[in-house]
Amino acid sequence: MVAVKGQVEELLELLTRAKQWRDVLTLKSFELAAMYARAGARDGVAYAASVARISLNCDVAEAEAKRWIALGEAMLSALPESE
């Protein structure tokens, strides 16, 4: 595909927006991983089992799944408590 004159800025803008959405989705993934681990713990599921399920379902290494949970926990801890 050859960019036509004038498309360069439009393509850069689309790329920038796509990156911003990717960043938002990445942060949401961390938050959801932590929420999943918390929910599992409430249901008596071991942390290791939650890590393994996230790893398997999201196609990431277990170390990466642990990082997702840890980052999500940090994000959730920074939020004010809901009433």
Order of alpha helices (4+ residues) and beta strands (2+ residues): alpha-alpha-alpha
